[in-house]
Amino acid sequence: MTQPNPYAPPQARVDDAPVADAIDTLAAIDDLPVSDKWKARFKAMHKAGGPNLPLLKELSPEDKKNVSAFNILAFLFCPFYYLAKGMWRKAITLFVLCFIGLLALEVVLRLVGLAKLTTGTGFAVGAVYAVLANRDYYSKMVLGKNGWWW
């Protein structure tokens, strides 16, 4: 009986499992109870490598358009948009984190003497929700992750 070499490189998979997984995921996206617009977004996000979009530069221009990085409804309605989409845990988490961050930022700005800038800090909260909304909804619907954070 021979011992395996502990210094040998790992063996690569030769079957087509990743391709089969991709086809299963695309079929699962077609079966989701969401609009066709969301299905197109989810498929483009899947092609881009998931919620973190590591392959975004390799997408076609049409797919890049579908992977919008800014959700205007989430910007306008913030945690209420998340609640409407069923992501209440993330709504609570983002609300608390943004509240603490804004409170600290306002204290620092007032101490520095830039109190007039505190009137625009509320837009930062909307921007946080707008940038994360599509990725969080993809994680919830396609990946089944609806936790407190990722």
C-alpha positions in Angstrom: 0.0 0.0 0.0 1.4 3.3 -1.0 1.1 6.5 1.0 -0.2 9.6 -0.7 2.3 12.3 -1.2 1.4 15.2 1.1 3.4 17.7 -1.1 1.6 16.8 -4.3 -0.6 19.5 -5.8 -4.4 19.0 -5.5 -6.1 17.2 -8.3 -8.4 19.2 -10.5 -11.9 18.2 -11.1 -12.5 16.9 -14.7 -16.3 16.6 -14.6 -18.7 19.3 -15.7 -20.2 20.0 -12.2 -19.7 23.8 -12.3 -21.6 24.0 -15.6 -24.4 21.8 -14.3 -24.6 24.0 -11.1 -24.8 27.1 -13.3 -27.6 25.6 -15.3 -29.5 24.6 -12.2 -29.1 28.1 -10.7 -30.4 29.7 -13.9 -33.4 27.3 -14.0 -34.0 28.1 -10.3 -34.0 31.9 -11.1 -36.6 31.3 -13.8 -38.9 29.6 -11.2 -38.6 32.5 -8.6 -41.8 34.4 -7.8 -40.4 37.8 -9.0 -40.9 40.0 -12.0 -39.1 39.4 -15.3 -37.0 42.5 -14.6 -35.7 41.0 -11.3 -35.1 37.7 -13.1 -32.9 39.5 -15.7 -31.1 41.2 -12.9 -30.5 38.0 -11.0 -29.3 36.2 -14.1 -26.8 39.0 -14.9 -25.7 39.0 -11.2 -25.2 35.2 -11.5 -23.1 35.7 -14.6 -21.1 38.4 -12.7 -20.2 35.8 -10.0 -22.8 36.4 -7.4 -23.6 39.3 -5.0 -20.0 40.7 -4.9 -19.8 40.8 -8.7 -16.2 39.7 -9.2 -16.7 39.1 -12.9 -18.5 42.4 -13.7 -15.9 43.5 -16.2 -16.4 40.4 -18.3 -20.2 41.0 -18.8 -21.8 42.2 -22.0 -23.0 45.8 -22.0 -26.6 44.6 -21.8 -25.9 42.5 -18.7 -24.0 45.4 -17.2 -27.1 47.5 -17.6 -29.2 44.8 -15.8 -26.7 44.7 -12.9 -27.6 48.2 -11.7 -25.6 49.2 -8.7 -28.1 51.8 -7.4 -31.7 51.1 -6.5 -33.6 54.4 -6.5 -36.6 52.9 -4.5 -34.2 51.8 -1.8 -32.7 55.2 -1.8 -36.0 56.9 -1.3 -37.6 54.5 1.2 -34.6 53.1 3.0 -35.6 50.5 5.6 -39.2 50.4 4.4 -38.0 49.1 1.0 -36.2 46.3 2.8 -39.3 45.5 4.9 -41.4 45.4 1.7 -39.0 42.9 0.2 -39.0 40.7 3.3 -35.5 41.5 4.4 -36.4 42.8 7.9 -33.2 41.5 9.6 -31.0 43.4 7.2 -33.3 46.5 7.5 -32.7 46.4 11.3 -29.0 45.9 11.0 -28.4 48.6 8.4 -30.6 51.0 10.3 -28.7 50.5 13.6 -25.3 50.7 11.8 -26.3 53.8 9.9 -27.7 55.5 13.0 -24.6 54.9 15.0 -22.4 56.0 12.1 -24.4 59.2 11.5 -24.4 60.0 15.2 -20.7 59.7 15.4 -20.2 61.7 12.2 -22.5 64.5 13.4 -20.6 64.7 16.7 -17.3 64.9 14.9 -18.6 67.6 12.5 -20.0 69.7 15.3 -16.8 69.4 17.3 -14.8 70.5 14.3 -17.1 73.4 13.6 -18.7 72.2 10.5 -22.3 71.9 11.8 -23.8 73.0 8.5 -22.6 69.8 6.8 -24.8 67.7 9.1 -27.9 68.5 7.1 -26.7 66.4 4.2 -25.7 63.4 6.1 -29.1 61.8 5.8 -28.5 61.2 2.1 -25.6 58.9 3.0 -28.1 56.5 4.7 -30.2 56.4 1.5 -27.0 55.8 -0.5 -26.1 52.8 1.7 -29.5 51.2 1.2 -29.5 51.9 -2.5 -26.1 50.4 -3.1 -26.8 47.2 -1.1 -30.4 46.6 -2.0 -30.0 44.6 -5.2 -27.2 42.5 -3.8 -29.1 41.7 -0.6 -32.3 40.8 -2.6 -30.2 38.5 -4.8 -28.8 36.8 -1.7 -32.2 36.4 -0.2 -34.0 35.1 -3.3 -31.3 33.1 -5.2 -28.9 32.0 -2.5 -31.4 31.7 0.3 -29.4 33.9 2.7 -31.6 36.2 4.6 -29.6 36.6 7.8 -28.6 39.6 9.8 -25.7 40.4 7.5 -24.2 38.5 4.6 
